[in-house]
């Protein structure tokens, strides 16, 4: 598909609206209007004062959409801030215009309506901060953004479970990245390496990581930050030896830590020695991630364990006082018609947290390269499975507390974290909603500093490559100093 537009700077915004309707189409800018043929789009954007008008032509269908009413000035900003939000206003209006045009022309609605982006709570919170009413927030999402009633309710439930929202510039969360796994899953594009192939770099990486953590400890002390949440992710941190893991965790010895999480996602990396290391270093949250209990699906995605291994690892971990999360992925190969069995098995184990992910076709994953896409019938079933999971979890005492979306998710859906007995992961909330500064150590770690009064965030990342990280560890330290040194 090719698009002609007089405002090429909004091409990505246009792309975001078209892709959910036509997920298998390659969408590009056309050079001119003569280059447009069937199922292709002409777009003209006219901007005059505070009114934005979109003219969209789709085949013989025309829509002249003028929507100043859809994003009300009073909803999101004071008069003196209007000028700074003009571009946001235009982007949103462009997206709304395309959503309405495509939805009416194709006779299809999307569960998230015109909402795009990783963090759908951002718009919902803008409404809530203005009206302080969750019912009005839900209704505004439905009326202004065409979000379905079920997704609007999901959003307000997430917001309810995040309250009270506390943003403190003096708090900092610490993220530690350990980019090693036992195998690479076919859907994965994380910057991680199969540990058997990286054995020559594991020890140098551990030493570099400890060096960076020690530097960060001094930085935090000098700036008088308070560390409340620590999250050790990857990869799979427990793919390291117990001794290596112990050395890293012993370095993280802040007295103020309230939540200390380590991903132990692969059951084939969990044993008593490693669980002892986690417990002795005051880790209080871990994840054991089945993804599915379907043996055929586990094999297809490249997991090196069985469903029975998942249960054994979980039973072993229950001997410790850890809060445990378990992940499931909706949309895996050979699993669509059997997903409910994995869901029921997970609920029967009664973990404190269950996270429901929807499969995303990441561009560089093995699955995407092999064109392992779902059929339209499978997509409908996957949408039903996501709804089933959310309903069953809430019926069993789990509440949604954080949500995010990714590019190229099947069915234009979402990932949602659920918890029981208010055992939510504060790091996940802070990370998704930008409620806290984050200092990230390790390859591909992304640090961010929040400025709540200015509604501004600055980010700085470490290099992605493991070898480059080891070689440039001094530069990684300097990057953090630059971000937090004022």
C-alpha positions as CSV (number, residue, x, y, z in Angstrom):
1,X,0.0,0.0,0.0
2,X,1.2,3.5,-0.8
3,X,0.1,6.8,0.7
4,X,0.2,10.3,-0.7
5,X,0.1,13.0,2.0
6,X,0.9,16.7,2.0
7,X,2.3,16.3,5.6
8,X,4.9,13.6,5.5
9,X,5.9,14.3,9.1
10,X,2.6,12.6,10.1
11,X,3.3,9.4,8.0
12,X,4.1,7.3,11.1
13,X,0.8,8.5,12.7
14,X,-1.0,7.5,9.6
15,X,0.8,4.2,9.5
16,X,-0.2,3.4,13.1
17,X,-3.9,3.7,12.1
18,X,-3.8,1.7,8.9
19,X,-1.7,-1.2,10.1
20,X,-4.3,-2.7,12.5
21,X,-6.9,-2.8,9.7
22,X,-4.5,-4.2,7.1
23,X,-1.7,-6.0,9.1
24,X,-0.2,-7.9,6.2
25,X,0.1,-4.9,3.9
26,X,3.5,-3.2,3.4
27,X,2.7,0.5,3.9
28,X,4.9,3.1,2.2
29,X,4.8,6.7,1.1
30,X,4.0,7.2,-2.6
31,X,5.9,9.8,-4.6
32,X,2.7,11.4,-6.0
33,X,-1.0,11.0,-6.4
34,X,-0.6,9.4,-9.8
35,X,1.2,6.5,-8.1
36,X,-1.9,5.5,-6.1
37,X,-4.1,2.6,-7.1
38,X,-6.7,0.4,-5.5
39,X,-6.8,0.2,-1.7
40,X,-4.4,3.2,-1.5
41,X,-4.9,6.5,0.1
42,X,-4.6,10.2,-0.6
43,X,-4.4,12.5,2.5
44,X,-4.4,16.2,2.8
45,X,-4.1,18.1,6.0
46,X,-5.2,21.7,6.4
47,X,-4.4,23.6,9.6
48,X,-5.9,27.0,10.4
49,X,-5.7,28.4,13.9
50,X,-7.0,25.7,16.2
51,X,-9.1,23.8,13.7
52,X,-7.7,20.8,11.9
53,X,-9.4,19.4,8.8
54,X,-8.4,16.1,7.2
55,X,-9.3,15.2,3.6
56,X,-9.0,11.5,3.0
57,X,-9.7,9.6,-0.2
58,X,-10.0,5.8,-0.1
59,X,-11.1,4.6,-3.5
60,X,-14.4,6.3,-4.1
61,X,-14.9,7.0,-0.4
62,X,-14.4,10.6,0.9
63,X,-14.4,11.9,4.4
64,X,-14.0,15.6,5.4
65,X,-13.5,15.3,9.1
66,X,-13.4,18.4,11.3
67,X,-13.1,17.4,14.9
68,X,-12.2,20.3,17.3
69,X,-14.9,18.9,19.5
70,X,-13.1,15.5,19.8
71,X,-10.1,16.8,21.7
72,X,-11.4,19.6,23.9
73,X,-8.9,22.3,24.8
74,X,-10.2,22.4,28.4
75,X,-9.8,18.7,28.8
76,X,-6.1,18.6,28.4
77,X,-4.6,22.0,29.0
78,X,-5.0,25.5,30.3
79,X,-5.2,28.4,27.8
80,X,-1.6,29.5,28.4
81,X,-0.4,26.0,27.5
82,X,-2.4,25.6,24.3
83,X,0.5,26.7,22.0
84,X,2.8,24.0,23.3
85,X,0.1,21.3,22.6
86,X,-0.8,22.3,19.1
87,X,1.3,19.5,17.5
88,X,-0.1,16.9,19.9
89,X,-3.6,18.1,18.9
90,X,-2.9,17.8,15.2
91,X,-1.4,14.3,15.6
92,X,-4.4,13.1,17.5
93,X,-6.8,14.6,15.0
94,X,-5.0,13.0,12.1
95,X,-5.2,9.6,13.8
96,X,-8.9,10.1,14.6
97,X,-9.7,11.0,11.0
98,X,-8.0,8.0,9.7
99,X,-9.6,5.7,12.2
100,X,-13.1,6.9,11.3
101,X,-12.4,6.8,7.6
102,X,-11.0,3.3,7.6
103,X,-13.5,1.9,10.1
104,X,-16.5,3.2,8.2
105,X,-15.1,2.2,4.8
106,X,-14.0,-1.3,5.8
107,X,-16.9,-1.8,8.2
108,X,-14.5,-2.9,10.8
109,X,-13.8,-1.5,14.3
110,X,-10.7,-2.0,16.4
111,X,-10.8,-2.9,20.1
112,X,-8.6,0.0,20.9
113,X,-10.3,2.4,18.5
114,X,-8.0,5.2,17.5
115,X,-5.7,4.8,20.5
116,X,-2.1,3.9,19.4
117,X,1.2,3.7,21.2
118,X,2.8,1.6,23.9
119,X,1.1,3.2,26.9
120,X,-2.7,3.5,26.4
121,X,-3.0,4.7,30.0
122,X,-1.4,8.0,29.1
123,X,-4.6,9.3,27.4
124,X,-6.8,7.8,30.1
125,X,-4.8,9.5,32.8
126,X,-5.1,12.8,31.1
127,X,-8.9,12.5,31.2
128,X,-8.9,11.2,34.8
129,X,-6.5,14.0,36.1
130,X,-9.0,16.5,34.6
131,X,-12.3,15.0,35.8
132,X,-11.2,12.8,38.7
133,X,-14.0,10.4,37.8
134,X,-13.4,6.9,36.4
135,X,-16.8,6.6,34.9
136,X,-16.4,9.8,33.0
137,X,-13.0,8.7,31.9
138,X,-14.4,5.5,30.5
139,X,-17.1,7.3,28.6
140,X,-14.7,9.8,27.2
141,X,-12.5,7.0,25.8
142,X,-15.5,5.5,24.1
143,X,-16.9,8.7,22.7
144,X,-13.6,10.5,21.8
145,X,-11.4,7.6,20.7
146,X,-13.8,4.9,19.8
147,X,-12.2,2.5,22.3
148,X,-14.4,-0.5,22.9
149,X,-16.4,-0.6,26.2
150,X,-14.4,-3.7,27.4
151,X,-11.0,-2.1,26.7
152,X,-12.1,1.2,28.2
153,X,-13.2,-0.7,31.3
154,X,-9.9,-2.5,31.4
155,X,-8.0,0.9,31.3
156,X,-10.0,2.4,34.1
157,X,-9.5,-0.8,36.2
158,X,-5.8,-0.4,35.7
159,X,-5.9,3.2,36.7
160,X,-8.0,2.3,39.8
161,X,-5.4,-0.3,40.9
162,X,-2.5,2.1,40.4
163,X,-4.0,4.8,42.7
164,X,-2.7,6.6,44.6
165,X,-0.1,7.7,42.0
166,X,3.0,9.1,43.7
167,X,5.7,10.6,41.6
168,X,8.9,11.5,43.5
169,X,11.9,13.0,41.8
170,X,14.1,11.8,44.7
171,X,13.2,8.1,44.1
172,X,15.1,5.9,41.7
173,X,14.5,2.4,40.6
174,X,17.4,0.2,39.6
175,X,17.3,-2.1,36.6
176,X,20.0,-4.7,36.0
177,X,20.1,-6.5,32.6
178,X,21.6,-9.9,32.2
179,X,21.3,-10.7,28.5
180,X,21.8,-14.5,28.5
181,X,19.3,-17.3,27.9
182,X,19.5,-21.1,27.6
183,X,17.9,-20.9,24.1
184,X,16.4,-18.2,21.9
185,X,12.6,-18.3,21.5
186,X,11.3,-18.0,18.0
187,X,9.3,-14.9,18.8
188,X,12.1,-13.1,20.7
189,X,14.2,-10.2,19.5
190,X,15.6,-9.1,22.9
191,X,19.3,-8.4,22.9
192,X,20.3,-11.7,24.5
193,X,22.6,-14.5,23.7
194,X,22.4,-18.3,24.1
195,X,24.6,-18.9,27.1
196,X,26.4,-21.9,25.6
197,X,27.5,-19.7,22.7
198,X,28.7,-16.9,24.9
199,X,30.7,-18.8,27.5
200,X,33.9,-16.7,26.8
201,X,32.1,-13.5,27.5
202,X,30.0,-14.4,30.6
203,X,32.7,-13.8,33.2
204,X,33.9,-10.5,31.7
205,X,30.3,-9.4,31.4
206,X,29.7,-10.2,35.1
207,X,32.8,-8.2,36.1
208,X,31.8,-5.2,34.0
209,X,28.3,-5.3,35.3
210,X,29.5,-5.3,38.9
211,X,31.8,-2.4,38.1
212,X,28.9,-0.4,36.7
213,X,26.7,-1.2,39.6
214,X,29.3,-0.1,42.1
215,X,29.7,3.2,40.1
216,X,25.9,3.7,40.2
217,X,25.8,3.1,43.9
218,X,28.2,6.0,44.4
219,X,26.2,8.2,42.1
220,X,23.0,7.4,43.9
221,X,24.7,8.2,47.2
222,X,26.1,11.5,46.0
223,X,22.7,12.6,44.7
224,X,20.8,11.4,47.8
225,X,18.4,9.3,45.8
226,X,16.3,6.6,47.5
227,X,16.2,3.2,45.9
228,X,12.9,1.4,46.6
229,X,12.6,-1.1,43.7
230,X,15.2,-3.3,42.0
231,X,14.5,-5.4,38.9
232,X,17.0,-7.9,37.5
233,X,15.9,-8.9,34.0
234,X,17.2,-10.1,30.7
235,X,17.4,-12.6,29.0
236,X,17.2,-15.0,31.9
237,X,19.3,-14.0,34.9
238,X,19.1,-17.5,36.4
239,X,20.9,-18.8,33.3
240,X,24.1,-17.7,35.1
241,X,25.7,-20.0,37.7
242,X,24.6,-19.6,41.3
243,X,28.1,-18.2,42.1
244,X,27.9,-15.6,39.4
245,X,24.4,-14.6,40.3
246,X,25.4,-14.3,44.0
247,X,28.2,-12.0,43.2
248,X,26.0,-9.6,41.3
249,X,23.2,-9.6,43.8
250,X,25.5,-9.1,46.7
251,X,26.6,-5.8,45.1
252,X,23.0,-4.6,45.2
253,X,22.9,-3.9,49.0
254,X,20.8,-0.7,49.3
255,X,19.1,-0.6,52.8
256,X,16.0,1.1,51.4
257,X,14.9,-1.6,49.0
258,X,11.2,-2.6,49.3
259,X,10.8,-4.7,46.2
260,X,13.6,-6.8,44.8
261,X,12.6,-8.8,41.6
262,X,14.7,-11.3,39.7
263,X,13.4,-13.0,36.5
264,X,13.8,-16.7,36.7
265,X,11.7,-17.2,33.7
266,X,13.0,-20.4,32.3
267,X,12.2,-23.4,34.6
268,X,15.2,-25.3,33.3
269,X,17.4,-22.6,35.0
270,X,15.9,-23.0,38.4
271,X,17.4,-25.2,41.1
272,X,17.7,-25.1,44.9
273,X,21.1,-23.5,44.9
274,X,19.9,-20.6,42.8
275,X,16.8,-20.1,44.8
276,X,18.9,-20.1,48.0
277,X,21.1,-17.4,46.4
278,X,18.0,-15.3,45.6
279,X,16.5,-15.7,49.1
280,X,19.8,-15.0,50.9
281,X,20.2,-11.8,49.0
282,X,16.7,-10.6,50.1
283,X,15.0,-11.0,46.7
284,X,11.3,-11.1,47.3
285,X,9.8,-11.4,43.8
286,X,10.6,-13.8,41.0
287,X,9.0,-14.9,37.7
288,X,8.6,-18.5,36.4
289,X,7.2,-18.2,32.9
290,X,5.4,-21.1,31.3
291,X,4.3,-19.1,28.2
292,X,2.2,-22.2,27.6
293,X,1.7,-25.7,29.0
294,X,1.2,-27.1,25.5
295,X,4.2,-29.4,24.8
296,X,3.9,-29.1,21.0
297,X,3.9,-25.3,21.3
298,X,6.9,-25.3,23.7
299,X,8.9,-27.3,21.2
300,X,7.8,-25.1,18.3
301,X,9.0,-21.8,19.9
302,X,12.3,-23.3,21.0
303,X,11.9,-23.7,24.7
304,X,14.3,-26.3,26.3
305,X,11.9,-27.6,28.9
306,X,8.6,-29.4,29.3
307,X,5.4,-28.4,31.0
308,X,6.2,-30.8,33.9
309,X,9.5,-28.9,34.4
310,X,7.4,-25.7,34.9
311,X,5.4,-27.4,37.6
312,X,8.4,-28.8,39.4
313,X,10.2,-25.4,39.4
314,X,7.1,-23.7,40.7
315,X,6.6,-26.3,43.5
316,X,10.3,-25.9,44.5
317,X,10.0,-22.1,44.5
318,X,6.9,-22.2,46.7
319,X,9.2,-23.4,49.6
320,X,10.4,-19.8,49.7
321,X,8.4,-16.7,50.6
322,X,8.7,-15.2,47.1
323,X,5.9,-13.4,45.4
324,X,5.7,-15.3,42.1
325,X,4.6,-14.1,38.6
326,X,3.8,-16.5,35.7
327,X,3.6,-15.3,32.1
328,X,1.4,-16.7,29.4
329,X,1.5,-15.8,25.7
330,X,-1.7,-15.8,23.6
331,X,-1.2,-16.6,19.9
332,X,1.7,-19.1,20.0
333,X,1.9,-21.8,17.3
334,X,-0.4,-24.8,17.8
335,X,-1.8,-23.2,20.9
336,X,-4.7,-21.1,19.9
337,X,-7.4,-23.7,20.4
338,X,-5.7,-25.0,23.6
339,X,-4.9,-21.8,25.3
340,X,-7.8,-22.1,27.8
341,X,-6.1,-25.3,29.2
342,X,-2.8,-23.4,29.9
343,X,-4.9,-20.6,31.5
344,X,-6.7,-23.0,33.8
345,X,-3.5,-24.8,34.8
346,X,-1.9,-21.5,35.7
347,X,-4.8,-20.3,37.7
348,X,-4.9,-23.6,39.5
349,X,-1.3,-23.1,40.7
350,X,-2.4,-19.8,42.3
351,X,0.6,-17.6,41.7
352,X,0.5,-14.1,43.1
353,X,0.8,-12.5,39.6
354,X,-0.2,-13.6,36.2
355,X,0.8,-11.6,33.1
356,X,-1.1,-12.2,29.8
357,X,0.9,-11.3,26.8
358,X,-0.4,-11.2,23.2
359,X,2.1,-12.4,20.6
360,X,3.8,-9.7,18.7
361,X,5.4,-10.3,15.3
362,X,8.7,-8.6,15.9
363,X,10.5,-7.8,12.6
364,X,13.7,-9.7,13.3
365,X,12.3,-12.7,15.1
366,X,12.7,-16.2,13.6
367,X,8.9,-16.5,13.6
368,X,8.4,-13.4,11.5
369,X,11.2,-14.3,9.1
370,X,9.6,-17.7,8.6
371,X,6.2,-16.0,7.9
372,X,4.5,-17.9,10.7
373,X,1.5,-15.7,10.7
374,X,-2.0,-16.4,12.0
375,X,-5.0,-16.8,9.8
376,X,-8.0,-14.5,10.2
377,X,-10.0,-17.2,12.0
378,X,-7.1,-17.7,14.4
379,X,-6.9,-13.9,15.0
380,X,-10.6,-13.9,16.0
381,X,-10.0,-16.9,18.4
382,X,-6.9,-15.1,19.9
383,X,-9.1,-12.0,20.6
384,X,-11.6,-14.3,22.3
385,X,-8.8,-15.9,24.3
386,X,-7.6,-12.6,25.6
387,X,-11.1,-11.6,26.6
388,X,-11.5,-15.1,28.2
389,X,-8.2,-14.7,30.2
390,X,-9.1,-11.3,31.5
391,X,-12.6,-12.4,32.6
392,X,-11.4,-15.6,34.2
393,X,-8.6,-13.9,36.1
394,X,-10.9,-11.3,37.5
395,X,-13.4,-14.0,38.4
396,X,-10.6,-15.7,40.4
397,X,-9.5,-12.7,42.3
398,X,-6.9,-11.2,40.0
399,X,-6.9,-7.5,39.2
400,X,-5.2,-5.7,36.3
401,X,-2.6,-3.3,37.4
402,X,-0.4,-2.4,34.5
403,X,-0.8,-2.6,30.7
404,X,1.3,-1.9,27.6
405,X,1.1,-2.6,23.9
406,X,3.7,-3.4,21.2
407,X,4.0,-3.0,17.5
408,X,2.5,-5.7,15.3
409,X,0.6,-7.4,18.1
410,X,-1.9,-10.0,16.8
411,X,-5.4,-8.5,16.7
412,X,-4.2,-5.1,17.8
413,X,-4.4,-6.3,21.4
414,X,-2.3,-5.8,24.6
415,X,-0.2,-7.2,27.4
416,X,-1.7,-7.0,30.9
417,X,-0.3,-7.7,34.4
418,X,-2.7,-9.1,37.0
419,X,-2.2,-9.5,40.7
420,X,-3.9,-11.0,43.7
421,X,-4.1,-9.5,47.2
422,X,-2.6,-6.2,46.0
423,X,0.7,-7.9,45.3
424,X,1.4,-5.7,42.3
425,X,5.0,-5.1,41.0
426,X,5.7,-1.4,41.6
427,X,8.7,-1.5,39.2
428,X,6.4,-2.5,36.3
429,X,4.0,0.3,37.1
430,X,6.8,2.9,37.5
431,X,8.5,1.7,34.2
432,X,5.3,1.8,32.2
433,X,3.8,5.0,33.6
434,X,7.1,7.0,34.1
435,X,6.4,7.4,37.8
436,X,10.1,7.1,38.9
437,X,13.7,7.7,37.7
438,X,15.3,4.5,36.5
439,X,19.0,3.8,36.4
440,X,19.8,0.8,34.2
441,X,23.0,-1.2,34.3
442,X,24.1,-3.8,31.7
443,X,24.0,-4.1,27.9
444,X,20.9,-2.5,26.4
445,X,19.9,-0.9,29.7
446,X,17.9,2.3,29.2
447,X,18.1,4.9,32.0
448,X,15.5,7.7,32.3
449,X,15.2,10.8,34.4
450,X,11.8,12.3,35.1
451,X,11.0,16.0,35.5
452,X,7.3,15.9,36.7
453,X,6.9,19.7,37.0
454,X,8.1,20.2,33.4
455,X,6.2,17.1,32.1
456,X,9.5,16.0,30.6
457,X,11.6,12.8,30.5
458,X,15.2,12.4,29.4
459,X,16.7,9.0,28.4
460,X,20.1,7.6,27.8
461,X,20.9,4.0,26.8
462,X,23.8,1.7,27.2
463,X,25.2,0.0,24.1
464,X,23.3,-3.2,23.0
465,X,26.1,-5.5,22.1
466,X,27.6,-7.5,24.9
467,X,31.2,-7.3,23.7
468,X,31.0,-3.6,23.1
469,X,29.5,-3.1,26.5
470,X,32.5,-4.9,28.1
471,X,34.9,-2.8,26.1
472,X,33.2,0.5,26.8
473,X,32.2,0.2,30.4
474,X,33.8,3.5,31.3
475,X,31.7,5.2,28.6
476,X,28.5,3.6,30.1
477,X,29.4,5.1,33.5
478,X,30.0,8.6,31.9
479,X,26.6,8.5,30.2
480,X,24.8,8.0,33.5
481,X,26.9,10.8,35.1
482,X,25.8,13.1,32.3
483,X,22.1,12.3,32.8
484,X,22.0,12.6,36.5
485,X,24.7,15.1,37.2
486,X,22.8,18.3,38.1
